[in-house]
Amino acid sequence: MVTTLTPRLFKFLFLAVKRTDSTDIPHRIEATAPNEHIARLLLSRDYILAFAGRIPLGANHA
């Protein structure tokens, strides 16, 4: 069995509103990261986020 050293990545989907625009309507935004915490860190400076989903990347289907 082979051990992988790279972390598994996911595409995290969020419903987002820009922090600087009070008239902004919610829209979908995505971030690629190994976990939700990292994904939120990437986006939370500019957006108010609501979690919408997680999609695995690079999955092998038999």
PDBQT receptor file of N, H, CA, C and O in Angstrom, charges set to zero:
ATOM      1  N   MET A   1       0.839  -1.179   0.000  1.00  0.00    +0.000 N 
ATOM      2  CA  MET A   1       0.000   0.000   0.000  1.00  0.00    +0.000 C 
ATOM      3  C   MET A   1       0.888   1.247   0.000  1.00  0.00    +0.000 C 
ATOM      4  O   MET A   1       1.905   1.292   0.693  1.00  0.00    +0.000 OA
ATOM      5  N   VAL A   2       0.508   2.235  -0.763  1.00  0.00    +0.000 N 
ATOM      6  H   VAL A   2      -0.318   2.199  -1.326  1.00  0.00    +0.000 HD
ATOM      7  CA  VAL A   2       1.284   3.460  -0.903  1.00  0.00    +0.000 C 
ATOM      8  C   VAL A   2       0.650   4.560  -0.055  1.00  0.00    +0.000 C 
ATOM      9  O   VAL A   2      -0.565   4.758  -0.075  1.00  0.00    +0.000 OA
ATOM     10  N   THR A   3       1.485   5.258   0.678  1.00  0.00    +0.000 N 
ATOM     11  H   THR A   3       2.471   5.097   0.694  1.00  0.00    +0.000 HD
ATOM     12  CA  THR A   3       1.013   6.375   1.494  1.00  0.00    +0.000 C 
ATOM     13  C   THR A   3       1.171   7.666   0.702  1.00  0.00    +0.000 C 
ATOM     14  O   THR A   3       2.234   7.931   0.140  1.00  0.00    +0.000 OA
ATOM     15  N   THR A   4       0.110   8.466   0.659  1.00  0.00    +0.000 N 
ATOM     16  H   THR A   4      -0.753   8.251   1.116  1.00  0.00    +0.000 HD
ATOM     17  CA  THR A   4       0.199   9.756  -0.022  1.00  0.00    +0.000 C 
ATOM     18  C   THR A   4       0.588  10.826   0.989  1.00  0.00    +0.000 C 
ATOM     19  O   THR A   4       0.061  10.860   2.101  1.00  0.00    +0.000 OA
ATOM     20  N   LEU A   5       1.499  11.689   0.602  1.00  0.00    +0.000 N 
ATOM     21  H   LEU A   5       1.927  11.661  -0.301  1.00  0.00    +0.000 HD
ATOM     22  CA  LEU A   5       1.967  12.740   1.494  1.00  0.00    +0.000 C 
ATOM     23  C   LEU A   5       1.272  14.068   1.256  1.00  0.00    +0.000 C 
ATOM     24  O   LEU A   5       1.399  14.987   2.064  1.00  0.00    +0.000 OA
ATOM     25  N   THR A   6       0.546  14.178   0.168  1.00  0.00    +0.000 N 
ATOM     26  H   THR A   6       0.443  13.432  -0.489  1.00  0.00    +0.000 HD
ATOM     27  CA  THR A   6      -0.164  15.419  -0.113  1.00  0.00    +0.000 C 
ATOM     28  C   THR A   6      -1.552  15.360   0.511  1.00  0.00    +0.000 C 
ATOM     29  O   THR A   6      -2.219  14.328   0.428  1.00  0.00    +0.000 OA
ATOM     30  N   PRO A   7      -1.995  16.440   1.128  1.00  0.00    +0.000 N 
ATOM     31  CA  PRO A   7      -3.328  16.429   1.728  1.00  0.00    +0.000 C 
ATOM     32  C   PRO A   7      -4.410  16.374   0.656  1.00  0.00    +0.000 C 
ATOM     33  O   PRO A   7      -4.248  16.924  -0.434  1.00  0.00    +0.000 OA
ATOM     34  N   ARG A   8      -5.504  15.711   0.973  1.00  0.00    +0.000 N 
ATOM     35  H   ARG A   8      -5.636  15.265   1.858  1.00  0.00    +0.000 HD
ATOM     36  CA  ARG A   8      -6.626  15.631   0.048  1.00  0.00    +0.000 C 
ATOM     37  C   ARG A   8      -7.286  17.008  -0.032  1.00  0.00    +0.000 C 
ATOM     38  O   ARG A   8      -7.522  17.648   0.992  1.00  0.00    +0.000 OA
ATOM     39  N   LEU A   9      -7.578  17.452  -1.238  1.00  0.00    +0.000 N 
ATOM     40  H   LEU A   9      -7.386  16.931  -2.070  1.00  0.00    +0.000 HD
ATOM     41  CA  LEU A   9      -8.171  18.774  -1.429  1.00  0.00    +0.000 C 
ATOM     42  C   LEU A   9      -9.656  18.668  -1.719  1.00  0.00    +0.000 C 
ATOM     43  O   LEU A   9     -10.127  17.690  -2.301  1.00  0.00    +0.000 OA
ATOM     44  N   PHE A  10     -10.377  19.684  -1.306  1.00  0.00    +0.000 N 
ATOM     45  H   PHE A  10      -9.995  20.478  -0.833  1.00  0.00    +0.000 HD
ATOM     46  CA  PHE A  10     -11.808  19.794  -1.535  1.00  0.00    +0.000 C 
ATOM     47  C   PHE A  10     -12.107  21.159  -2.131  1.00  0.00    +0.000 C 
ATOM     48  O   PHE A  10     -11.361  22.116  -1.918  1.00  0.00    +0.000 OA
ATOM     49  N   LYS A  11     -13.189  21.243  -2.869  1.00  0.00    +0.000 N 
ATOM     50  H   LYS A  11     -13.794  20.466  -3.041  1.00  0.00    +0.000 HD
ATOM     51  CA  LYS A  11     -13.707  22.528  -3.325  1.00  0.00    +0.000 C 
ATOM     52  C   LYS A  11     -14.848  22.870  -2.368  1.00  0.00    +0.000 C 
ATOM     53  O   LYS A  11     -15.857  22.166  -2.324  1.00  0.00    +0.000 OA
ATOM     54  N   PHE A  12     -14.690  23.939  -1.611  1.00  0.00    +0.000 N 
ATOM     55  H   PHE A  12     -13.871  24.511  -1.647  1.00  0.00    +0.000 HD
ATOM     56  CA  PHE A  12     -15.711  24.376  -0.665  1.00  0.00    +0.000 C 
ATOM     57  C   PHE A  12     -16.549  25.465  -1.310  1.00  0.00    +0.000 C 
ATOM     58  O   PHE A  12     -16.020  26.418  -1.882  1.00  0.00    +0.000 OA
ATOM     59  N   LEU A  13     -17.846  25.316  -1.211  1.00  0.00    +0.000 N 
ATOM     60  H   LEU A  13     -18.276  24.542  -0.746  1.00  0.00    +0.000 HD
ATOM     61  CA  LEU A  13     -18.789  26.279  -1.778  1.00  0.00    +0.000 C 
ATOM     62  C   LEU A  13     -19.420  27.078  -0.643  1.00  0.00    +0.000 C 
ATOM     63  O   LEU A  13     -19.804  26.522   0.386  1.00  0.00    +0.000 OA
ATOM     64  N   PHE A  14     -19.518  28.375  -0.845  1.00  0.00    +0.000 N 
ATOM     65  H   PHE A  14     -19.206  28.826  -1.682  1.00  0.00    +0.000 HD
ATOM     66  CA  PHE A  14     -20.106  29.262   0.150  1.00  0.00    +0.000 C 
ATOM     67  C   PHE A  14     -21.089  30.211  -0.519  1.00  0.00    +0.000 C 
ATOM     68  O   PHE A  14     -20.949  30.544  -1.696  1.00  0.00    +0.000 OA
ATOM     69  N   LEU A  15     -22.075  30.637   0.240  1.00  0.00    +0.000 N 
ATOM     70  H   LEU A  15     -22.189  30.367   1.196  1.00  0.00    +0.000 HD
ATOM     71  CA  LEU A  15     -22.922  31.749  -0.146  1.00  0.00    +0.000 C 
ATOM     72  C   LEU A  15     -22.259  32.965   0.491  1.00  0.00    +0.000 C 
ATOM     73  O   LEU A  15     -22.034  32.982   1.701  1.00  0.00    +0.000 OA
ATOM     74  N   ALA A  16     -21.945  33.978  -0.304  1.00  0.00    +0.000 N 
ATOM     75  H   ALA A  16     -22.127  33.964  -1.287  1.00  0.00    +0.000 HD
ATOM     76  CA  ALA A  16     -21.122  35.077   0.192  1.00  0.00    +0.000 C 
ATOM     77  C   ALA A  16     -21.742  36.434  -0.096  1.00  0.00    +0.000 C 
ATOM     78  O   ALA A  16     -22.440  36.632  -1.091  1.00  0.00    +0.000 OA
ATOM     79  N   VAL A  17     -21.459  37.365   0.819  1.00  0.00    +0.000 N 
ATOM     80  H   VAL A  17     -20.892  37.203   1.627  1.00  0.00    +0.000 HD
ATOM     81  CA  VAL A  17     -21.841  38.772   0.667  1.00  0.00    +0.000 C 
ATOM     82  C   VAL A  17     -20.591  39.586   0.966  1.00  0.00    +0.000 C 
ATOM     83  O   VAL A  17     -19.923  39.351   1.973  1.00  0.00    +0.000 OA
ATOM     84  N   LYS A  18     -20.272  40.537   0.103  1.00  0.00    +0.000 N 
ATOM     85  H   LYS A  18     -20.815  40.727  -0.715  1.00  0.00    +0.000 HD
ATOM     86  CA  LYS A  18     -19.083  41.371   0.325  1.00  0.00    +0.000 C 
ATOM     87  C   LYS A  18     -19.258  42.220   1.581  1.00  0.00    +0.000 C 
ATOM     88  O   LYS A  18     -20.306  42.832   1.786  1.00  0.00    +0.000 OA
ATOM     89  N   ARG A  19     -18.234  42.250   2.411  1.00  0.00    +0.000 N 
ATOM     90  H   ARG A  19     -17.382  41.753   2.245  1.00  0.00    +0.000 HD
ATOM     91  CA  ARG A  19     -18.298  43.007   3.670  1.00  0.00    +0.000 C 
ATOM     92  C   ARG A  19     -18.413  44.513   3.437  1.00  0.00    +0.000 C 
ATOM     93  O   ARG A  19     -19.022  45.216   4.244  1.00  0.00    +0.000 OA
ATOM     94  N   THR A  20     -17.845  45.009   2.360  1.00  0.00    +0.000 N 
ATOM     95  H   THR A  20     -17.350  44.439   1.704  1.00  0.00    +0.000 HD
ATOM     96  CA  THR A  20     -17.802  46.452   2.114  1.00  0.00    +0.000 C 
ATOM     97  C   THR A  20     -19.023  46.983   1.373  1.00  0.00    +0.000 C 
ATOM     98  O   THR A  20     -19.166  48.195   1.217  1.00  0.00    +0.000 OA
ATOM     99  N   ASP A  21     -19.906  46.098   0.915  1.00  0.00    +0.000 N 
ATOM    100  H   ASP A  21     -19.790  45.113   1.042  1.00  0.00    +0.000 HD
ATOM    101  CA  ASP A  21     -21.060  46.519   0.115  1.00  0.00    +0.000 C 
ATOM    102  C   ASP A  21     -22.353  46.082   0.792  1.00  0.00    +0.000 C 
ATOM    103  O   ASP A  21     -22.730  44.912   0.723  1.00  0.00    +0.000 OA
ATOM    104  N   SER A  22     -23.029  47.016   1.443  1.00  0.00    +0.000 N 
ATOM    105  H   SER A  22     -22.723  47.967   1.499  1.00  0.00    +0.000 HD
ATOM    106  CA  SER A  22     -24.254  46.674   2.172  1.00  0.00    +0.000 C 
ATOM    107  C   SER A  22     -25.425  46.351   1.245  1.00  0.00    +0.000 C 
ATOM    108  O   SER A  22     -26.433  45.811   1.701  1.00  0.00    +0.000 OA
ATOM    109  N   THR A  23     -25.314  46.669  -0.042  1.00  0.00    +0.000 N 
ATOM    110  H   THR A  23     -24.496  47.108  -0.413  1.00  0.00    +0.000 HD
ATOM    111  CA  THR A  23     -26.402  46.371  -0.985  1.00  0.00    +0.000 C 
ATOM    112  C   THR A  23     -26.131  45.109  -1.806  1.00  0.00    +0.000 C 
ATOM    113  O   THR A  23     -26.927  44.751  -2.674  1.00  0.00    +0.000 OA
ATOM    114  N   ASP A  24     -25.016  44.437  -1.536  1.00  0.00    +0.000 N 
ATOM    115  H   ASP A  24     -24.369  44.727  -0.831  1.00  0.00    +0.000 HD
ATOM    116  CA  ASP A  24     -24.644  43.225  -2.278  1.00  0.00    +0.000 C 
ATOM    117  C   ASP A  24     -25.650  42.106  -2.008  1.00  0.00    +0.000 C 
ATOM    118  O   ASP A  24     -26.087  41.908  -0.874  1.00  0.00    +0.000 OA
ATOM    119  N   ILE A  25     -26.007  41.380  -3.064  1.00  0.00    +0.000 N 
ATOM    120  H   ILE A  25     -25.651  41.541  -3.985  1.00  0.00    +0.000 HD
ATOM    121  CA  ILE A  25     -26.887  40.223  -2.892  1.00  0.00    +0.000 C 
ATOM    122  C   ILE A  25     -26.014  38.975  -2.727  1.00  0.00    +0.000 C 
ATOM    123  O   ILE A  25     -24.909  38.930  -3.268  1.00  0.00    +0.000 OA
ATOM    124  N   PRO A  26     -26.484  37.966  -1.996  1.00  0.00    +0.000 N 
ATOM    125  CA  PRO A  26     -25.688  36.750  -1.812  1.00  0.00    +0.000 C 
ATOM    126  C   PRO A  26     -25.389  36.073  -3.147  1.00  0.00    +0.000 C 
ATOM    127  O   PRO A  26     -26.262  35.965  -4.009  1.00  0.00    +0.000 OA
ATOM    128  N   HIS A  27     -24.164  35.626  -3.304  1.00  0.00    +0.000 N 
ATOM    129  H   HIS A  27     -23.456  35.714  -2.604  1.00  0.00    +0.000 HD
ATOM    130  CA  HIS A  27     -23.759  34.915  -4.513  1.00  0.00    +0.000 C 
ATOM    131  C   HIS A  27     -22.837  33.763  -4.116  1.00  0.00    +0.000 C 
ATOM    132  O   HIS A  27     -22.310  33.731  -3.004  1.00  0.00    +0.000 OA
ATOM    133  N   ARG A  28     -22.647  32.814  -5.043  1.00  0.00    +0.000 N 
ATOM    134  H   ARG A  28     -23.074  32.840  -5.947  1.00  0.00    +0.000 HD
ATOM    135  CA  ARG A  28     -21.825  31.637  -4.766  1.00  0.00    +0.000 C 
ATOM    136  C   ARG A  28     -20.359  31.958  -5.001  1.00  0.00    +0.000 C 
ATOM    137  O   ARG A  28     -19.992  32.601  -5.984  1.00  0.00    +0.000 OA
ATOM    138  N   ILE A  29     -19.537  31.495  -4.080  1.00  0.00    +0.000 N 
ATOM    139  H   ILE A  29     -19.835  30.973  -3.281  1.00  0.00    +0.000 HD
ATOM    140  CA  ILE A  29     -18.089  31.658  -4.198  1.00  0.00    +0.000 C 
ATOM    141  C   ILE A  29     -17.455  30.345  -3.762  1.00  0.00    +0.000 C 
ATOM    142  O   ILE A  29     -18.026  29.621  -2.946  1.00  0.00    +0.000 OA
ATOM    143  N   GLU A  30     -16.285  30.033  -4.298  1.00  0.00    +0.000 N 
ATOM    144  H   GLU A  30     -15.821  30.621  -4.961  1.00  0.00    +0.000 HD
ATOM    145  CA  GLU A  30     -15.650  28.756  -3.968  1.00  0.00    +0.000 C 
ATOM    146  C   GLU A  30     -14.180  28.941  -3.643  1.00  0.00    +0.000 C 
ATOM    147  O   GLU A  30     -13.536  29.890  -4.092  1.00  0.00    +0.000 OA
ATOM    148  N   ALA A  31     -13.659  27.997  -2.838  1.00  0.00    +0.000 N 
ATOM    149  H   ALA A  31     -14.182  27.226  -2.474  1.00  0.00    +0.000 HD
ATOM    150  CA  ALA A  31     -12.244  27.987  -2.479  1.00  0.00    +0.000 C 
ATOM    151  C   ALA A  31     -11.773  26.542  -2.443  1.00  0.00    +0.000 C 
ATOM    152  O   ALA A  31     -12.509  25.657  -2.007  1.00  0.00    +0.000 OA
ATOM    153  N   THR A  32     -10.552  26.301  -2.899  1.00  0.00    +0.000 N 
ATOM    154  H   THR A  32      -9.954  27.021  -3.253  1.00  0.00    +0.000 HD
ATOM    155  CA  THR A  32      -9.959  24.972  -2.852  1.00  0.00    +0.000 C 
ATOM    156  C   THR A  32      -9.007  24.921  -1.665  1.00  0.00    +0.000 C 
ATOM    157  O   THR A  32      -8.085  25.730  -1.554  1.00  0.00    +0.000 OA
ATOM    158  N   ALA A  33      -9.248  23.946  -0.769  1.00  0.00    +0.000 N 
ATOM    159  H   ALA A  33      -9.997  23.289  -0.859  1.00  0.00    +0.000 HD
ATOM    160  CA  ALA A  33      -8.451  23.836   0.450  1.00  0.00    +0.000 C 
ATOM    161  C   ALA A  33      -8.581  22.428   1.031  1.00  0.00    +0.000 C 
ATOM    162  O   ALA A  33      -9.485  21.685   0.650  1.00  0.00    +0.000 OA
ATOM    163  N   PRO A  34      -7.682  22.052   1.954  1.00  0.00    +0.000 N 
ATOM    164  CA  PRO A  34      -7.767  20.729   2.566  1.00  0.00    +0.000 C 
ATOM    165  C   PRO A  34      -8.879  20.603   3.608  1.00  0.00    +0.000 C 
ATOM    166  O   PRO A  34      -9.333  19.495   3.893  1.00  0.00    +0.000 OA
ATOM    167  N   ASN A  35      -9.324  21.734   4.183  1.00  0.00    +0.000 N 
ATOM    168  H   ASN A  35      -8.955  22.634   3.951  1.00  0.00    +0.000 HD
ATOM    169  CA  ASN A  35     -10.427  21.683   5.156  1.00  0.00    +0.000 C 
ATOM    170  C   ASN A  35     -11.201  23.008   5.139  1.00  0.00    +0.000 C 
ATOM    171  O   ASN A  35     -10.760  23.998   4.556  1.00  0.00    +0.000 OA
ATOM    172  N   GLU A  36     -12.364  22.995   5.793  1.00  0.00    +0.000 N 
ATOM    173  H   GLU A  36     -12.723  22.190   6.266  1.00  0.00    +0.000 HD
ATOM    174  CA  GLU A  36     -13.242  24.171   5.764  1.00  0.00    +0.000 C 
ATOM    175  C   GLU A  36     -12.612  25.369   6.465  1.00  0.00    +0.000 C 
ATOM    176  O   GLU A  36     -12.799  26.508   6.038  1.00  0.00    +0.000 OA
ATOM    177  N   HIS A  37     -11.877  25.118   7.525  1.00  0.00    +0.000 N 
ATOM    178  H   HIS A  37     -11.725  24.192   7.872  1.00  0.00    +0.000 HD
ATOM    179  CA  HIS A  37     -11.258  26.213   8.265  1.00  0.00    +0.000 C 
ATOM    180  C   HIS A  37     -10.306  27.019   7.372  1.00  0.00    +0.000 C 
ATOM    181  O   HIS A  37     -10.343  28.249   7.371  1.00  0.00    +0.000 OA
ATOM    182  N   ILE A  38      -9.468  26.328   6.624  1.00  0.00    +0.000 N 
ATOM    183  H   ILE A  38      -9.438  25.328   6.625  1.00  0.00    +0.000 HD
ATOM    184  CA  ILE A  38      -8.528  27.001   5.714  1.00  0.00    +0.000 C 
ATOM    185  C   ILE A  38      -9.292  27.740   4.615  1.00  0.00    +0.000 C 
ATOM    186  O   ILE A  38      -8.931  28.860   4.254  1.00  0.00    +0.000 OA
ATOM    187  N   ALA A  39     -10.342  27.118   4.084  1.00  0.00    +0.000 N 
ATOM    188  H   ALA A  39     -10.635  26.208   4.377  1.00  0.00    +0.000 HD
ATOM    189  CA  ALA A  39     -11.144  27.764   3.035  1.00  0.00    +0.000 C 
ATOM    190  C   ALA A  39     -11.761  29.064   3.549  1.00  0.00    +0.000 C 
ATOM    191  O   ALA A  39     -11.768  30.076   2.848  1.00  0.00    +0.000 OA
ATOM    192  N   ARG A  40     -12.274  29.027   4.773  1.00  0.00    +0.000 N 
ATOM    193  H   ARG A  40     -12.268  28.205   5.343  1.00  0.00    +0.000 HD
ATOM    194  CA  ARG A  40     -12.859  30.244   5.357  1.00  0.00    +0.000 C 
ATOM    195  C   ARG A  40     -11.789  31.321   5.576  1.00  0.00    +0.000 C 
ATOM    196  O   ARG A  40     -12.040  32.505   5.352  1.00  0.00    +0.000 OA
ATOM    197  N   LEU A  41     -10.608  30.907   6.012  1.00  0.00    +0.000 N 
ATOM    198  H   LEU A  41     -10.404  29.945   6.194  1.00  0.00    +0.000 HD
ATOM    199  CA  LEU A  41      -9.522  31.878   6.206  1.00  0.00    +0.000 C 
ATOM    200  C   LEU A  41      -9.166  32.593   4.908  1.00  0.00    +0.000 C 
ATOM    201  O   LEU A  41      -8.837  33.779   4.918  1.00  0.00    +0.000 OA
ATOM    202  N   LEU A  42      -9.230  31.872   3.794  1.00  0.00    +0.000 N 
ATOM    203  H   LEU A  42      -9.497  30.908   3.786  1.00  0.00    +0.000 HD
ATOM    204  CA  LEU A  42      -8.908  32.469   2.499  1.00  0.00    +0.000 C 
ATOM    205  C   LEU A  42      -9.908  33.550   2.085  1.00  0.00    +0.000 C 
ATOM    206  O   LEU A  42      -9.543  34.498   1.390  1.00  0.00    +0.000 OA
ATOM    207  N   LEU A  43     -11.165  33.412   2.510  1.00  0.00    +0.000 N 
ATOM    208  H   LEU A  43     -11.462  32.642   3.075  1.00  0.00    +0.000 HD
ATOM    209  CA  LEU A  43     -12.229  34.291   2.012  1.00  0.00    +0.000 C 
ATOM    210  C   LEU A  43     -12.810  35.254   3.048  1.00  0.00    +0.000 C 
ATOM    211  O   LEU A  43     -13.428  36.250   2.673  1.00  0.00    +0.000 OA
ATOM    212  N   SER A  44     -12.629  34.982   4.328  1.00  0.00    +0.000 N 
ATOM    213  H   SER A  44     -12.127  34.172   4.633  1.00  0.00    +0.000 HD
ATOM    214  CA  SER A  44     -13.360  35.723   5.359  1.00  0.00    +0.000 C 
ATOM    215  C   SER A  44     -12.948  37.189   5.493  1.00  0.00    +0.000 C 
ATOM    216  O   SER A  44     -13.705  37.983   6.052  1.00  0.00    +0.000 OA
ATOM    217  N   ARG A  45     -11.781  37.565   5.002  1.00  0.00    +0.000 N 
ATOM    218  H   ARG A  45     -11.165  36.920   4.548  1.00  0.00    +0.000 HD
ATOM    219  CA  ARG A  45     -11.385  38.974   5.076  1.00  0.00    +0.000 C 
ATOM    220  C   ARG A  45     -12.314  39.858   4.253  1.00  0.00    +0.000 C 
ATOM    221  O   ARG A  45     -12.631  40.977   4.655  1.00  0.00    +0.000 OA
ATOM    222  N   ASP A  46     -12.752  39.353   3.092  1.00  0.00    +0.000 N 
ATOM    223  H   ASP A  46     -12.494  38.443   2.765  1.00  0.00    +0.000 HD
ATOM    224  CA  ASP A  46     -13.545  40.158   2.169  1.00  0.00    +0.000 C 
ATOM    225  C   ASP A  46     -15.034  39.829   2.168  1.00  0.00    +0.000 C 
ATOM    226  O   ASP A  46     -15.843  40.632   1.704  1.00  0.00    +0.000 OA
ATOM    227  N   TYR A  47     -15.409  38.646   2.688  1.00  0.00    +0.000 N 
ATOM    228  H   TYR A  47     -14.752  37.993   3.065  1.00  0.00    +0.000 HD
ATOM    229  CA  TYR A  47     -16.790  38.187   2.571  1.00  0.00    +0.000 C 
ATOM    230  C   TYR A  47     -17.355  37.704   3.901  1.00  0.00    +0.000 C 
ATOM    231  O   TYR A  47     -16.621  37.226   4.765  1.00  0.00    +0.000 OA
ATOM    232  N   ILE A  48     -18.660  37.835   4.049  1.00  0.00    +0.000 N 
ATOM    233  H   ILE A  48     -19.256  38.224   3.347  1.00  0.00    +0.000 HD
ATOM    234  CA  ILE A  48     -19.411  37.154   5.097  1.00  0.00    +0.000 C 
ATOM    235  C   ILE A  48     -19.900  35.865   4.454  1.00  0.00    +0.000 C 
ATOM    236  O   ILE A  48     -20.542  35.901   3.404  1.00  0.00    +0.000 OA
ATOM    237  N   LEU A  49     -19.600  34.716   5.079  1.00  0.00    +0.000 N 
ATOM    238  H   LEU A  49     -19.079  34.687   5.931  1.00  0.00    +0.000 HD
ATOM    239  CA  LEU A  49     -19.791  33.420   4.433  1.00  0.00    +0.000 C 
ATOM    240  C   LEU A  49     -20.843  32.557   5.118  1.00  0.00    +0.000 C 
ATOM    241  O   LEU A  49     -21.000  32.591   6.339  1.00  0.00    +0.000 OA
ATOM    242  N   ALA A  50     -21.558  31.785   4.308  1.00  0.00    +0.000 N 
ATOM    243  H   ALA A  50     -21.430  31.757   3.317  1.00  0.00    +0.000 HD
ATOM    244  CA  ALA A  50     -22.445  30.725   4.788  1.00  0.00    +0.000 C 
ATOM    245  C   ALA A  50     -22.077  29.464   4.011  1.00  0.00    +0.000 C 
ATOM    246  O   ALA A  50     -22.048  29.475   2.781  1.00  0.00    +0.000 OA
ATOM    247  N   PHE A  51     -21.795  28.380   4.729  1.00  0.00    +0.000 N 
ATOM    248  H   PHE A  51     -21.818  28.371   5.729  1.00  0.00    +0.000 HD
ATOM    249  CA  PHE A  51     -21.362  27.133   4.096  1.00  0.00    +0.000 C 
ATOM    250  C   PHE A  51     -22.463  26.584   3.200  1.00  0.00    +0.000 C 
ATOM    251  O   PHE A  51     -23.629  26.548   3.593  1.00  0.00    +0.000 OA
ATOM    252  N   ALA A  52     -22.084  26.147   1.972  1.00  0.00    +0.000 N 
ATOM    253  H   ALA A  52     -21.136  26.177   1.653  1.00  0.00    +0.000 HD
ATOM    254  CA  ALA A  52     -23.060  25.596   1.031  1.00  0.00    +0.000 C 
ATOM    255  C   ALA A  52     -22.725  24.178   0.587  1.00  0.00    +0.000 C 
ATOM    256  O   ALA A  52     -23.627  23.442   0.189  1.00  0.00    +0.000 OA
ATOM    257  N   GLY A  53     -21.446  23.766   0.642  1.00  0.00    +0.000 N 
ATOM    258  H   GLY A  53     -20.713  24.365   0.965  1.00  0.00    +0.000 HD
ATOM    259  CA  GLY A  53     -21.122  22.407   0.229  1.00  0.00    +0.000 C 
ATOM    260  C   GLY A  53     -19.635  22.148   0.138  1.00  0.00    +0.000 C 
ATOM    261  O   GLY A  53     -18.814  23.065   0.177  1.00  0.00    +0.000 OA
ATOM    262  N   ARG A  54     -19.303  20.836   0.013  1.00  0.00    +0.000 N 
ATOM    263  H   ARG A  54     -19.969  20.091  -0.018  1.00  0.00    +0.000 HD
ATOM    264  CA  ARG A  54     -17.909  20.397  -0.113  1.00  0.00    +0.000 C 
ATOM    265  C   ARG A  54     -17.841  19.323  -1.188  1.00  0.00    +0.000 C 
ATOM    266  O   ARG A  54     -18.570  18.332  -1.130  1.00  0.00    +0.000 OA
ATOM    267  N   ILE A  55     -16.964  19.519  -2.171  1.00  0.00    +0.000 N 
ATOM    268  H   ILE A  55     -16.373  20.323  -2.219  1.00  0.00    +0.000 HD
ATOM    269  CA  ILE A  55     -16.815  18.579  -3.282  1.00  0.00    +0.000 C 
ATOM    270  C   ILE A  55     -15.372  18.075  -3.279  1.00  0.00    +0.000 C 
ATOM    271  O   ILE A  55     -14.446  18.883  -3.353  1.00  0.00    +0.000 OA
ATOM    272  N   PRO A  56     -15.155  16.744  -3.194  1.00  0.00    +0.000 N 
ATOM    273  CA  PRO A  56     -13.785  16.230  -3.236  1.00  0.00    +0.000 C 
ATOM    274  C   PRO A  56     -13.167  16.411  -4.622  1.00  0.00    +0.000 C 
ATOM    275  O   PRO A  56     -13.850  16.263  -5.636  1.00  0.00    +0.000 OA
ATOM    276  N   LEU A  57     -11.884  16.730  -4.660  1.00  0.00    +0.000 N 
ATOM    277  H   LEU A  57     -11.329  16.850  -3.837  1.00  0.00    +0.000 HD
ATOM    278  CA  LEU A  57     -11.168  16.893  -5.924  1.00  0.00    +0.000 C 
ATOM    279  C   LEU A  57     -10.231  15.710  -6.136  1.00  0.00    +0.000 C 
ATOM    280  O   LEU A  57      -9.634  15.202  -5.186  1.00  0.00    +0.000 OA
ATOM    281  N   GLY A  58     -10.107  15.280  -7.374  1.00  0.00    +0.000 N 
ATOM    282  H   GLY A  58     -10.592  15.692  -8.146  1.00  0.00    +0.000 HD
ATOM    283  CA  GLY A  58      -9.167  14.232  -7.712  1.00  0.00    +0.000 C 
ATOM    284  C   GLY A  58      -9.542  12.854  -7.220  1.00  0.00    +0.000 C 
ATOM    285  O   GLY A  58      -8.658  12.029  -6.984  1.00  0.00    +0.000 OA
ATOM    286  N   ALA A  59     -10.813  12.579  -7.060  1.00  0.00    +0.000 N 
ATOM    287  H   ALA A  59     -11.531  13.248  -7.252  1.00  0.00    +0.000 HD
ATOM    288  CA  ALA A  59     -11.240  11.260  -6.593  1.00  0.00    +0.000 C 
ATOM    289  C   ALA A  59     -11.161  10.252  -7.726  1.00  0.00    +0.000 C 
ATOM    290  O   ALA A  59     -11.499  10.562  -8.868  1.00  0.00    +0.000 OA
ATOM    291  N   ASN A  60     -10.715   9.044  -7.408  1.00  0.00    +0.000 N 
ATOM    292  H   ASN A  60     -10.440   8.792  -6.481  1.00  0.00    +0.000 HD
ATOM    293  CA  ASN A  60     -10.677   7.955  -8.379  1.00  0.00    +0.000 C 
ATOM    294  C   ASN A  60     -11.922   7.100  -8.205  1.00  0.00    +0.000 C 
ATOM    295  O   ASN A  60     -12.170   6.572  -7.121  1.00  0.00    +0.000 OA
ATOM    296  N   HIS A  61     -12.695   6.963  -9.255  1.00  0.00    +0.000 N 
ATOM    297  H   HIS A  61     -12.493   7.392 -10.135  1.00  0.00    +0.000 HD
ATOM    298  CA  HIS A  61     -13.915   6.162  -9.198  1.00  0.00    +0.000 C 
ATOM    299  C   HIS A  61     -13.683   4.865  -9.951  1.00  0.00    +0.000 C 
ATOM    300  O   HIS A  61     -13.232   4.874 -11.097  1.00  0.00    +0.000 OA
ATOM    301  N   ALA A  62     -13.990   3.762  -9.311  1.00  0.00    +0.000 N 
ATOM    302  H   ALA A  62     -14.356   3.755  -8.380  1.00  0.00    +0.000 HD
ATOM    303  CA  ALA A  62     -13.801   2.456  -9.956  1.00  0.00    +0.000 C 
ATOM    304  C   ALA A  62     -15.036   2.038 -10.720  1.00  0.00    +0.000 C 
ATOM    305  O   ALA A  62     -15.055   0.966 -11.325  1.00  0.00    +0.000 OA
TER     306      ALA A  62
